[in-house]
Amino acid sequence: MARTVNCIMLKEEAEGLDFAPYPGALGQRIYENVSKQAWQRWVNHQTMLINEYRLTPIEPEARKFLETEMEKFFFGEGSAVPKEFVPE
């Protein structure tokens, strides 16, 4: 039987992640409170941020920015879409 969580984004019980997707306390918090579906929403949003801001995820500044946005996305006011972003 799949593990379920009370997803902070979906506001309902949903299938949980199989493992902590990020190291440290933030990863554990995500594992305990975020569903697979909500995590996929973040992956899509993160991809858009990387593309729009032309980030190189290996750079420490880019990783810190993405970590901050991830925390806002799940547990804060939400991660904003860049002003220049035009959906397809």
C-alpha positions in Angstrom: 0.0 0.0 0.0 1.3 3.4 -0.9 2.3 5.9 1.8 -0.1 8.9 2.1 0.4 12.4 3.4 -2.0 15.2 4.2 -0.6 17.3 1.3 0.0 20.9 2.2 -0.7 22.1 -1.4 -3.6 19.9 -2.3 -5.2 20.2 1.1 -6.1 16.5 1.0 -4.7 13.0 1.6 -2.6 12.0 -1.4 0.1 9.6 -2.3 3.4 10.6 -0.6 6.9 10.6 -1.9 9.0 7.5 -1.8 12.0 9.3 -0.2 13.0 12.8 0.9 13.7 14.6 -2.4 16.1 17.1 -0.9 18.7 16.9 1.8 18.4 18.1 5.3 15.5 19.5 7.3 13.7 21.0 4.3 13.8 17.6 2.5 12.4 15.9 5.5 9.6 18.5 5.8 8.7 18.0 2.1 8.7 14.2 2.6 6.3 14.5 5.5 3.9 17.1 4.0 4.1 17.1 0.2 2.4 14.6 -2.2 3.9 13.2 -5.4 1.5 15.3 -7.4 2.5 18.5 -5.6 6.2 17.6 -6.0 5.7 17.3 -9.8 4.2 20.8 -9.8 7.4 22.0 -8.1 9.6 20.2 -10.7 7.7 21.9 -13.5 7.9 25.3 -11.8 11.6 24.8 -11.0 12.3 24.0 -14.7 10.6 27.2 -15.7 12.7 29.2 -13.2 15.9 27.6 -14.4 15.0 28.4 -18.0 13.7 31.9 -17.5 16.5 33.0 -15.2 19.1 31.0 -17.2 20.3 29.4 -14.0 23.1 26.8 -13.8 22.0 24.5 -10.9 25.6 23.5 -10.1 26.4 27.1 -9.0 25.9 27.7 -5.3 24.0 31.0 -5.8 21.5 29.3 -8.2 21.0 26.3 -5.8 20.4 28.7 -2.9 17.9 30.7 -5.0 16.0 27.5 -6.0 16.0 26.2 -2.4 14.5 29.5 -1.2 11.9 29.4 -4.0 11.1 25.7 -3.1 10.5 26.7 0.5 8.2 29.6 -0.6 6.4 27.3 -3.1 5.4 24.7 -0.5 5.4 26.5 2.9 5.3 30.3 2.2 3.5 32.7 0.0 4.3 30.8 -3.2 7.1 31.1 -5.7 6.3 33.9 -8.2 6.5 33.4 -12.0 9.1 35.8 -13.6 7.5 38.9 -15.1 8.9 38.0 -18.5 7.5 34.5 -18.6 5.1 33.8 -21.4 3.3 30.4 -21.2 3.2 28.3 -24.3 
